[in-house]
Amino acid sequence: EATESLVVVTTPSGYANALAQAIDEGRHPEIAGTLAGDNTIFVAPRRGVKPAALREELAGHLLDGAA
């Protein structure tokens, strides 16, 4: 889900930290950083990047492996 300033990603319980680390290590040019809990990640877009557009891109990547 995209808000005015963040993208919120939900995962199964216990997966958020590993996914956030993978996002950070991927050094996506439009992502400033992530903050993870147990099953939720806040993704902070860089200045000038629209969260809704970043959400659409991330959704495509995250759903590739979904059953």
C-alpha positions in Angstrom: 0.0 0.0 0.0 1.3 3.5 -0.8 0.7 6.5 1.4 1.7 10.1 0.7 5.3 9.5 1.7 5.8 5.8 2.3 5.2 2.4 0.8 3.9 -0.2 3.3 4.7 -3.8 2.5 3.2 -6.6 4.6 4.7 -10.1 4.8 4.0 -13.3 6.6 5.0 -13.1 10.3 8.8 -13.2 10.7 9.7 -12.3 7.1 9.8 -8.5 7.1 13.4 -8.1 8.4 14.9 -10.4 5.8 12.9 -8.8 3.0 13.8 -5.3 4.2 17.5 -6.3 4.3 17.3 -7.6 0.7 15.6 -4.4 -0.4 18.4 -2.3 1.3 21.2 -4.5 -0.1 19.7 -4.2 -3.6 20.4 -0.4 -3.5 17.4 0.5 -5.6 18.0 4.0 -6.9 14.5 5.2 -5.9 14.6 3.9 -2.3 16.2 5.8 0.5 15.8 3.0 3.1 13.5 0.7 4.9 12.2 0.1 8.5 11.0 -3.4 9.3 9.0 -4.9 12.1 7.9 -8.5 12.3 5.5 -8.5 9.4 5.5 -4.9 8.1 8.1 -2.9 6.2 8.0 0.9 5.6 9.8 1.7 2.4 10.9 5.4 2.1 11.2 6.6 -1.4 13.8 9.2 -2.3 12.8 12.8 -2.8 10.8 13.3 -5.9 9.8 9.6 -6.3 6.0 9.0 -6.1 5.2 6.3 -3.6 2.4 5.0 -5.7 4.7 4.4 -8.7 7.3 2.7 -6.4 4.5 0.6 -5.0 3.6 -0.6 -8.4 7.2 -1.5 -9.2 7.7 -3.3 -5.9 4.4 -5.2 -6.3 5.6 -6.6 -9.6 8.8 -7.9 -8.1 7.3 -9.2 -4.9 4.4 -11.0 -6.7 6.8 -12.8 -9.1 7.5 -15.5 -6.6 4.0 -15.7 -5.1 2.0 -18.9 -5.7 
